Amino acid sequence: MTKAFTFEVLATDGKARRGSITMPRGEIRTPAFMPVGTGGTVKTMYMDQVRGVGSDIILGNTYHLMLRPGAERVARLGGLHEFARWPHPILTDSGGFQVMS
């Protein structure tokens, strides 16, 4: 069985560490800068610019994506990676805070 991801510690300094998370869609260098793409895109930046500032992963919000553009539209456009035009890892949170606030 293939692992969904692996983590490797590359360097340490006291309690700090630098590492690498390897996933099917790419490597995430840690510590990581993870821009927020709430609706599937990072506002005011093209995705090549996001990659250019060193980001290996973006963050999406499931609740906001369900509101707009909606699951059906995202699926019709090929899934979240195609919709966002981001072939690298994406982390999504549930949006539970937004639901309850």
C-alpha positions as CSV (number, residue, x, y, z in Angstrom):
1,M,0.0,0.0,0.0
2,T,1.3,3.4,-1.0
3,K,1.5,6.0,1.8
4,A,-0.5,9.2,1.2
5,F,2.4,11.3,2.4
6,T,5.8,11.0,4.1
7,F,7.6,13.5,6.3
8,E,11.4,13.7,6.6
9,V,13.4,15.9,9.0
10,L,16.2,17.5,7.0
11,A,17.8,19.7,9.6
12,T,17.5,20.7,13.2
13,D,18.6,23.6,15.4
14,G,17.6,23.3,19.0
15,K,13.9,22.5,19.0
16,A,13.5,24.0,15.5
17,R,13.4,21.7,12.5
18,R,13.3,21.9,8.7
19,G,11.6,19.2,6.8
20,S,9.9,17.9,3.7
21,I,6.4,16.5,3.3
22,T,6.1,14.5,0.1
23,M,2.7,13.9,-1.3
24,P,1.4,12.6,-4.7
25,R,1.0,16.2,-6.0
26,G,4.4,17.4,-4.8
27,E,6.8,18.3,-2.0
28,I,6.0,20.8,0.7
29,R,9.1,22.3,2.3
30,T,8.6,23.1,6.0
31,P,8.2,25.4,7.6
32,A,5.8,26.4,4.9
33,F,4.3,29.6,3.7
34,M,0.7,28.7,2.7
35,P,-1.3,31.5,1.0
36,V,-5.0,31.4,1.6
37,G,-7.1,30.8,-1.5
38,T,-10.5,30.8,0.2
39,G,-12.5,30.5,-3.0
40,G,-9.9,28.3,-4.8
41,T,-7.7,31.3,-5.9
42,V,-5.2,33.5,-4.1
43,K,-6.5,37.0,-4.5
44,T,-4.3,39.6,-6.3
45,M,-1.8,37.0,-7.5
46,Y,-1.5,34.6,-10.5
47,M,-0.6,31.1,-9.5
48,D,2.8,31.3,-11.1
49,Q,3.5,34.3,-8.8
50,V,2.3,32.2,-5.8
51,R,4.8,29.5,-6.8
52,G,7.4,32.2,-7.5
53,V,7.4,33.4,-3.9
54,G,8.2,29.9,-2.7
55,S,4.8,28.5,-1.9
56,D,4.5,24.7,-2.3
57,I,0.9,24.5,-1.1
58,I,-2.3,26.7,-0.9
59,L,-5.2,26.7,1.5
60,G,-8.8,26.5,0.4
61,N,-12.0,26.8,2.4
62,T,-14.6,24.1,1.8
63,Y,-17.5,26.1,3.2
64,H,-16.8,29.1,0.9
65,L,-16.3,26.8,-2.1
66,M,-19.6,25.2,-1.5
67,L,-21.4,28.6,-1.4
68,R,-19.7,29.9,-4.5
69,P,-18.9,28.5,-7.0
70,G,-20.4,25.3,-5.7
71,A,-19.3,21.6,-5.7
72,E,-21.0,20.8,-9.0
73,R,-19.2,23.6,-10.8
74,V,-15.8,22.8,-9.3
75,A,-16.4,19.1,-10.3
76,R,-17.5,20.1,-13.8
77,L,-14.3,22.1,-14.3
78,G,-12.1,19.1,-13.4
79,G,-11.9,19.3,-9.6
80,L,-10.3,21.8,-7.3
81,H,-6.7,21.6,-8.7
82,E,-8.0,22.3,-12.2
83,F,-10.4,25.0,-11.0
84,A,-7.6,26.7,-9.1
85,R,-5.0,26.0,-11.9
86,W,-2.7,24.8,-9.1
87,P,-1.2,21.3,-9.8
88,H,0.6,21.2,-6.4
89,P,-0.8,20.3,-2.9
90,I,-3.9,22.0,-1.6
91,L,-5.1,21.9,2.0
92,T,-8.7,22.6,2.6
93,D,-10.3,23.3,5.9
94,S,-14.0,22.6,6.6
95,G,-15.1,26.2,7.1
96,G,-16.7,25.2,10.4
97,F,-15.7,28.5,12.0
98,Q,-17.5,30.4,9.2
99,V,-20.6,28.2,9.5
100,M,-20.8,28.9,13.3
101,S,-20.1,32.7,13.1
